């Protein structure tokens, strides 16, 4: 790993670890049932907590827009990564926000800046690799969506079974039953056996990614999600209606491996 790539990896890891820390802290606040004195609004502690993991996620996404091989030397990489920490934003970090939330996010940006600025060349020699994940450019996303819609007859918003008739070689299953029959590690084995190392993860909105196959987890996560790779000869679609649609050679293999699949076809 080059020093620039090591710095990029270290910045990603920092955001992930801090995001997990503040996420756990907020979960504890929720478990305690903490609320503002009126019993409805967020407590000051909550307002000082969840904006921190929101801004860390925004920074992580901005860092993952950068390709380590294009970062140049260590000084150039550090400058770009520090800039990412300053400018990163998304729906959850933009105004209007209250004074507590603004201060919390500013503190997290400052802590990120101090961490990245303080990493020495010696520190970077000990950085362990992370699984590959890269945010697709807008042009890449648009191109993939055109190809995906054409290949699988996907409409403007949703896909089968929520919209339209199924194209050949497609079936939709109940998500709970499908997830029980094919947890992510079992699904990944089918992809790896076909030599697939990276997967495209596309969504109805928000950042879209090229990810290592080890990160492939086709779950609905508050946005409609689509996954495929290569020449788009397989697809998985997870919807907000608890359906999982599978197509292509992957469907053939899963049907063979799941004798009871007909009992778990999605019926709404």
C-alpha positions as CSV (number, residue, x, y, z in Angstrom):
1,X,0.0,0.0,0.0
2,X,1.4,3.4,-0.9
3,X,1.5,6.1,1.8
4,X,-1.4,7.9,0.0
5,X,-3.5,4.8,-0.1
6,X,-2.6,4.1,3.5
7,X,-3.8,7.6,4.5
8,X,-7.0,7.1,2.6
9,X,-7.6,3.8,4.3
10,X,-6.8,5.2,7.7
11,X,-9.3,8.1,7.1
12,X,-12.0,5.6,6.1
13,X,-11.3,3.4,9.2
14,X,-11.5,6.5,11.5
15,X,-14.9,7.4,10.1
16,X,-16.2,3.9,10.4
17,X,-15.0,3.4,14.0
18,X,-16.3,6.8,15.2
19,X,-19.6,6.3,13.4
20,X,-20.0,2.9,15.3
21,X,-19.0,4.6,18.6
22,X,-21.6,7.3,18.3
23,X,-24.2,5.0,16.9
24,X,-23.8,2.8,20.0
25,X,-24.0,5.8,22.2
26,X,-27.3,6.9,20.6
27,X,-28.7,3.4,20.8
28,X,-28.1,3.6,24.6
29,X,-29.9,6.9,24.7
30,X,-32.9,5.4,22.9
31,X,-32.9,2.4,25.3
32,X,-33.1,4.8,28.2
33,X,-36.0,6.6,26.7
34,X,-34.4,10.0,27.1
35,X,-36.5,12.9,25.9
36,X,-36.7,16.6,26.3
37,X,-38.6,17.9,29.4
38,X,-41.8,18.0,27.2
39,X,-41.6,14.3,26.7
40,X,-41.6,14.5,22.9
41,X,-38.5,16.3,21.5
42,X,-35.0,15.0,21.5
43,X,-33.0,15.5,24.7
44,X,-29.9,17.7,24.6
45,X,-27.8,14.6,24.9
46,X,-29.5,13.0,21.8
47,X,-29.1,16.3,19.9
48,X,-25.4,16.2,20.7
49,X,-25.0,12.6,19.6
50,X,-26.8,11.6,16.4
51,X,-25.5,14.5,14.3
52,X,-22.0,13.2,15.0
53,X,-22.6,9.9,13.2
54,X,-24.5,11.7,10.4
55,X,-21.5,13.9,9.6
56,X,-19.1,11.1,9.9
57,X,-21.1,9.1,7.3
58,X,-21.1,12.1,5.0
59,X,-17.3,12.5,5.4
60,X,-16.8,8.7,4.7
61,X,-18.8,8.9,1.5
62,X,-16.8,12.0,0.4
63,X,-13.6,10.1,1.1
64,X,-14.8,7.1,-0.9
65,X,-15.3,9.3,-3.9
66,X,-11.5,9.5,-4.0
67,X,-9.5,6.8,-5.8
68,X,-6.3,6.1,-3.9
69,X,-4.3,5.6,-7.1
70,X,-5.2,9.1,-8.2
71,X,-4.3,10.9,-5.0
72,X,-0.6,11.6,-5.8
73,X,2.0,11.8,-3.1
74,X,1.2,11.8,0.7
75,X,1.0,15.6,1.0
76,X,-1.4,15.9,-1.9
77,X,-3.5,13.0,-0.5
78,X,-3.7,14.6,2.9
79,X,-4.8,17.9,1.4
80,X,-7.6,16.2,-0.5
81,X,-8.8,14.1,2.4
82,X,-8.8,17.1,4.8
83,X,-10.9,19.0,2.2
84,X,-13.3,16.1,2.1
85,X,-13.7,16.4,5.8
86,X,-14.5,20.0,5.5
87,X,-17.0,20.0,2.6
88,X,-18.8,16.7,3.0
89,X,-22.5,17.0,3.5
90,X,-25.8,15.3,2.8
91,X,-29.5,15.5,3.6
92,X,-28.8,14.8,7.3
93,X,-26.1,17.5,7.8
94,X,-27.6,20.4,6.0
95,X,-29.4,23.4,7.6
96,X,-31.6,24.1,9.3
97,X,-30.0,22.7,12.4
98,X,-30.0,23.9,16.0
99,X,-27.0,25.2,18.0
100,X,-26.3,21.8,19.7
101,X,-26.3,19.9,16.4
102,X,-24.1,22.5,14.7
103,X,-21.6,22.4,17.5
104,X,-21.6,18.5,17.6
105,X,-20.9,18.3,13.8
106,X,-18.2,21.0,14.0
107,X,-16.5,19.1,16.8
108,X,-16.5,15.9,14.7
109,X,-15.0,17.6,11.7
110,X,-12.3,19.1,13.9
111,X,-11.5,15.8,15.4
112,X,-11.3,14.2,12.0
113,X,-9.0,17.0,10.8
114,X,-6.7,16.6,13.8
115,X,-6.5,12.8,13.3
116,X,-5.7,13.0,9.6
117,X,-3.3,15.8,10.0
118,X,-1.5,14.0,12.8
119,X,-0.9,10.7,11.1
120,X,2.8,10.3,10.4
121,X,4.5,8.2,7.7
122,X,5.5,5.8,10.4
123,X,1.8,5.5,11.5
124,X,0.8,4.7,8.0
125,X,3.1,1.7,7.7
126,X,0.9,-0.1,10.3
127,X,-2.4,0.6,8.5
128,X,-4.3,-2.6,7.7
129,X,-6.3,-2.8,4.5
130,X,-10.1,-2.4,4.3
131,X,-12.5,-4.0,2.0
132,X,-12.9,-2.1,-1.3
133,X,-15.7,0.4,-1.5
134,X,-15.9,3.3,-3.9
135,X,-18.6,5.9,-4.6
136,X,-19.6,5.8,-8.3
137,X,-19.3,9.0,-10.2
138,X,-22.5,10.5,-11.5
139,X,-21.6,9.5,-15.1
140,X,-21.0,5.9,-14.0
141,X,-24.3,5.7,-12.1
142,X,-26.2,7.1,-15.0
143,X,-24.6,4.7,-17.5
144,X,-25.3,1.7,-15.2
145,X,-28.9,2.7,-14.7
146,X,-29.5,3.0,-18.5
147,X,-27.9,-0.5,-19.0
148,X,-29.8,-2.0,-16.0
149,X,-33.2,-0.6,-17.1
150,X,-32.7,-1.8,-20.6
151,X,-31.5,-5.3,-19.6
152,X,-34.1,-6.0,-17.0
153,X,-37.1,-3.8,-18.1
154,X,-37.0,-1.7,-14.9
155,X,-39.4,1.2,-14.8
156,X,-38.8,4.8,-13.6
157,X,-39.5,4.1,-9.9
158,X,-39.9,0.5,-8.9
159,X,-39.5,-2.9,-10.4
160,X,-41.2,-6.2,-10.3
161,X,-43.2,-7.2,-8.2
162,X,-44.2,-3.6,-7.4
163,X,-44.3,-2.4,-10.9
164,X,-44.8,-4.2,-14.2
165,X,-44.8,-7.8,-15.3
166,X,-41.8,-9.9,-14.7
167,X,-39.3,-10.2,-17.5
168,X,-38.2,-13.8,-18.3
169,X,-35.9,-15.3,-15.8
170,X,-37.1,-13.2,-12.8
171,X,-38.9,-14.2,-9.6
172,X,-39.8,-12.3,-6.4
173,X,-39.7,-13.8,-3.0
174,X,-40.9,-12.9,0.5
175,X,-37.9,-11.1,2.0
176,X,-38.0,-12.8,5.5
177,X,-38.1,-16.3,4.0
178,X,-35.4,-15.4,1.4
179,X,-33.1,-14.0,4.0
180,X,-33.4,-17.1,6.1
181,X,-32.7,-19.4,3.2
182,X,-29.9,-17.3,1.8
183,X,-28.1,-15.2,4.3
184,X,-25.5,-12.9,2.8
185,X,-22.5,-15.3,3.2
186,X,-24.4,-18.1,1.3
187,X,-25.4,-15.7,-1.5
188,X,-21.8,-14.4,-1.8
189,X,-20.5,-18.0,-2.3
190,X,-22.6,-18.2,-5.5
191,X,-21.0,-15.0,-6.8
192,X,-17.5,-15.9,-5.8
193,X,-17.9,-19.3,-7.5
194,X,-18.5,-17.3,-10.7
195,X,-15.4,-15.3,-10.3
196,X,-17.2,-12.1,-9.2
197,X,-15.0,-9.9,-7.0
198,X,-16.9,-6.6,-7.1
199,X,-20.5,-5.7,-7.2
200,X,-22.5,-2.6,-8.1
201,X,-24.9,-1.4,-5.5
202,X,-27.4,1.1,-6.9
203,X,-30.2,2.8,-5.0
204,X,-33.3,5.0,-5.7
205,X,-31.4,7.9,-4.2
206,X,-28.2,8.6,-2.3
207,X,-24.7,7.6,-3.1
208,X,-24.1,4.4,-5.2
209,X,-21.1,2.2,-4.9
210,X,-18.8,-0.4,-6.4
211,X,-18.1,-2.7,-3.5
212,X,-16.1,-5.8,-2.7
213,X,-18.2,-9.0,-3.0
214,X,-17.6,-9.6,0.7
215,X,-19.8,-6.5,1.4
216,X,-22.7,-7.8,-0.7
217,X,-25.8,-7.7,1.5
218,X,-29.0,-7.2,-0.5
219,X,-31.3,-5.8,2.2
220,X,-33.8,-3.0,2.0
221,X,-32.2,-0.1,4.0
222,X,-34.8,2.6,3.7
223,X,-34.1,2.9,-0.1
224,X,-34.9,0.6,-2.9
225,X,-31.7,-1.3,-3.7
226,X,-30.4,-3.1,-6.8
227,X,-27.2,-5.2,-7.1
228,X,-25.5,-6.6,-10.1
229,X,-22.1,-6.8,-11.8
230,X,-20.2,-7.4,-15.1
231,X,-22.5,-7.7,-18.0
232,X,-25.6,-7.5,-15.8
233,X,-26.5,-11.2,-16.3
234,X,-27.8,-11.4,-12.7
235,X,-29.7,-9.0,-10.4
236,X,-31.1,-8.7,-6.9
237,X,-33.7,-6.1,-6.0
238,X,-34.8,-5.4,-2.4
239,X,-38.0,-3.3,-2.1
240,X,-39.8,-1.5,0.7
241,X,-42.6,-4.0,0.4
242,X,-40.6,-6.9,1.9
243,X,-39.8,-8.5,-1.4
244,X,-36.5,-9.7,-2.9
245,X,-36.4,-10.1,-6.7
246,X,-33.8,-12.3,-8.2
247,X,-33.0,-12.7,-11.9
248,X,-30.6,-14.4,-14.3
249,X,-28.2,-17.3,-13.6
250,X,-28.4,-16.5,-9.9
251,X,-32.1,-17.3,-9.9
252,X,-31.5,-20.6,-11.6
253,X,-28.9,-21.5,-9.0
254,X,-31.0,-20.4,-6.0
255,X,-34.0,-22.3,-7.2
256,X,-31.9,-25.5,-7.4
257,X,-30.5,-24.9,-3.9
258,X,-33.9,-24.1,-2.4
259,X,-36.4,-26.8,-3.0
260,X,-39.1,-25.0,-1.2
261,X,-38.7,-21.7,-3.2
262,X,-42.2,-22.0,-4.7
263,X,-43.7,-21.8,-1.2
264,X,-42.1,-18.4,-0.6
265,X,-43.0,-16.5,-3.7
266,X,-44.0,-12.9,-2.8
267,X,-47.7,-12.5,-2.7
268,X,-48.0,-8.9,-1.4
